[in-house]
Structures are given as structure tokens and as C-alpha cells.
Amino acid sequence: MDSDDDISRATRAKRGSPYLNTDQAAAYLKFSSRLLKRLRRAGKGPVFRLHSRFVQYHIDDLDAWSKAQSMGGRDHDQA
């Protein structure tokens, strides 16, 4: 899929429905759906819901997860 199309679909979804599928959520976070799937399997990605057999991400959960991933820049302790 074209990433611009995914982003526009995610934007439209945010206005209409707060839920995004994996491709839309990945575009919203600006990384690949493959990485999002890997993070989900490892239990390290954003909160998701199963609606029937479909994985759905709520926009607020994506924003919260993204914010939690923030690093302090130069003041961040490097291990």
C-alpha cells in the first residue's frame, strides 16, 4: 500500500472512527506494519483490541504509547 494513502485513510478514520487497522496505525506512527506486528507479538507495542478476528488500535492508545516512548534527548541516561 502507498503510505500517503494509509496516512490519509488514518486521518479520515480519526475523524469518523477512533479505531485503525494495523496498516493505518503503522502509518499513523510513521513506521512499517511489519514492525508494528513484531512489537505486538513481543508485547511491546501499543494496546490493541480484537474486534472479532480483526486487530484494531484506538487513536488515544497510539498517542499514549508514542508519548511513553519519548526519550529525554541529551539528558536521557544512556546504558
C-alpha positions as CSV (number, residue, x, y, z in Angstrom):
1,M,0.0,0.0,0.0
2,D,1.0,3.5,-0.6
3,S,2.0,5.2,2.7
4,D,0.3,8.5,1.7
5,D,-2.9,6.6,1.1
6,D,-2.5,4.9,4.6
7,I,-2.0,8.3,6.2
8,S,-5.0,9.8,4.5
9,R,-7.1,6.8,5.5
10,A,-5.8,7.1,9.1
11,T,-6.7,10.8,9.1
12,R,-10.2,10.1,7.8
13,A,-10.6,7.3,10.3
14,K,-9.6,9.6,13.2
15,R,-12.4,11.9,12.2
16,G,-15.0,9.2,11.8
17,S,-14.0,6.2,13.9
18,P,-11.3,6.2,16.6
19,Y,-10.2,2.7,15.5
20,L,-7.4,2.0,13.0
21,N,-6.3,-1.3,11.5
22,T,-2.7,-2.4,11.6
23,D,-1.7,-0.7,8.3
24,Q,-3.4,2.6,9.3
25,A,-1.9,2.5,12.8
26,A,1.6,1.9,11.4
27,A,1.2,4.8,9.0
28,Y,-0.1,7.0,11.8
29,L,3.0,6.1,13.9
30,K,5.2,6.5,10.8
31,F,6.7,3.1,10.7
32,S,6.0,-0.2,8.9
33,S,3.1,-2.5,9.6
34,R,5.7,-5.3,9.8
35,L,7.4,-3.6,12.8
36,L,4.0,-2.9,14.4
37,K,3.1,-6.6,14.1
38,R,6.5,-7.6,15.6
39,L,6.0,-5.2,18.5
40,R,2.5,-6.6,19.1
41,R,3.8,-10.2,19.1
42,A,6.6,-9.3,21.5
43,G,4.1,-7.5,23.8
44,K,6.0,-4.2,23.4
45,G,3.6,-2.3,21.1
46,P,0.6,-0.1,21.7
47,V,-2.6,-1.5,23.3
48,F,-4.8,-3.2,20.7
49,R,-8.2,-4.8,20.6
50,L,-9.5,-7.8,18.8
51,H,-12.8,-7.0,17.2
52,S,-14.0,-10.4,16.0
53,R,-10.7,-11.6,14.5
54,F,-9.5,-8.1,13.5
55,V,-6.8,-6.2,15.3
56,Q,-7.8,-2.6,15.9
57,Y,-5.9,0.2,17.6
58,H,-7.6,3.2,19.2
59,I,-6.1,6.5,18.3
60,D,-5.8,7.5,22.0
61,D,-3.8,4.3,22.7
62,L,-1.4,5.0,19.9
63,D,-0.8,8.6,21.1
64,A,-0.3,7.4,24.7
65,W,2.1,4.6,23.6
66,S,4.0,7.1,21.4
67,K,4.3,9.6,24.2
68,A,5.6,6.8,26.6
69,Q,8.3,6.1,24.1
70,S,9.7,9.6,24.3
71,M,13.3,10.0,25.3
72,G,14.7,12.9,27.1
73,G,17.2,13.8,24.4
74,R,20.6,14.8,25.7
75,D,19.5,14.4,29.4
76,H,18.5,10.8,28.7
77,D,20.7,8.2,30.6
78,Q,22.5,6.0,28.1
79,A,23.1,2.5,29.3
